[in-house]
Amino acid sequence: MKSHTIAPACPELNPEQLEKKAKRLAKSHNVTIAAGNAVVLFTMFVLEEILEQLLLDPITNLTSILALADIIANLNASINLDP
């Protein structure tokens, strides 16, 4: 039997601190590109997992599969490479 673990509670977020940190890091072009790419790649990996599940029944899920593939392709196009 699989044991289920409960994720620890998320500490309270402080929007002001997050905003200050984001503004400070955004001043660095490389950090901004890296952060954006990390978010895009993470999202693509999550969507890939969902796509794999949809592919278990491709006939029923065809519309969702096509929509998800389009989203992944658009995300891929949004990845920025350092100049």
C-alpha positions as CSV (number, residue, x, y, z in Angstrom):
1,M,0.0,0.0,0.0
2,K,1.3,3.4,-0.9
3,S,1.8,5.8,2.0
4,H,0.6,9.3,1.6
5,T,2.6,12.1,3.0
6,I,1.2,15.6,3.6
7,A,3.2,18.5,2.3
8,P,4.3,20.9,5.0
9,A,2.3,24.0,5.4
10,C,3.4,26.9,3.2
11,P,4.9,29.7,5.3
12,E,2.9,32.9,5.1
13,L,3.8,34.8,2.0
14,N,5.0,38.4,2.3
15,P,4.0,40.2,-0.9
16,E,6.1,43.3,-0.1
17,Q,9.2,41.2,0.3
18,L,8.5,39.2,-2.8
19,E,8.0,42.4,-4.8
20,K,11.3,43.9,-3.5
21,K,13.2,40.7,-4.4
22,A,11.6,40.6,-7.8
23,K,12.4,44.2,-8.6
24,R,16.0,43.7,-7.4
25,L,16.5,40.6,-9.5
26,A,14.7,42.1,-12.5
27,K,17.5,44.6,-12.8
28,S,19.7,41.8,-14.0
29,H,18.8,40.8,-17.5
30,N,20.3,37.3,-17.2
31,V,18.4,36.6,-14.0
32,T,15.2,37.7,-15.5
33,I,15.6,35.5,-18.6
34,A,16.6,32.5,-16.4
35,A,13.7,33.0,-14.1
36,G,11.2,33.3,-17.0
37,N,12.7,30.3,-18.7
38,A,12.5,28.3,-15.5
39,V,8.8,29.0,-15.1
40,V,8.1,28.1,-18.8
41,L,10.1,24.9,-18.5
42,F,8.4,23.9,-15.3
43,T,5.0,24.5,-16.8
44,M,5.9,22.5,-19.9
45,F,7.0,19.5,-17.8
46,V,3.7,19.6,-15.9
47,L,1.7,19.8,-19.1
48,E,3.7,17.0,-20.5
49,E,2.6,14.8,-17.6
50,I,-1.0,15.8,-18.2
51,L,-0.5,15.0,-22.0
52,E,0.8,11.5,-21.2
53,Q,-2.4,10.8,-19.1
54,L,-4.6,12.1,-21.9
55,L,-2.9,9.9,-24.4
56,L,-4.1,6.8,-22.5
57,D,-7.4,7.4,-24.3
58,P,-6.6,9.4,-27.4
59,I,-10.0,9.0,-29.1
60,T,-11.9,10.5,-26.2
61,N,-9.3,13.1,-25.4
62,L,-8.4,14.2,-28.9
63,T,-9.6,17.8,-28.5
64,S,-7.8,18.2,-25.2
65,I,-4.6,16.6,-26.6
66,L,-4.6,19.0,-29.6
67,A,-5.2,22.0,-27.3
68,L,-2.5,20.9,-24.9
69,A,0.0,20.3,-27.7
70,D,-0.7,23.8,-29.0
71,I,-0.1,25.3,-25.5
72,I,3.2,23.4,-25.2
73,A,4.4,24.6,-28.6
74,N,3.5,28.2,-27.7
75,L,5.4,27.9,-24.4
76,N,8.4,26.5,-26.3
77,A,8.4,29.5,-28.6
78,S,8.5,31.8,-25.6
79,I,11.8,30.5,-24.2
80,N,14.4,33.3,-24.4
81,L,18.0,32.6,-25.3
82,D,20.7,34.9,-24.0
83,P,22.0,37.1,-26.8
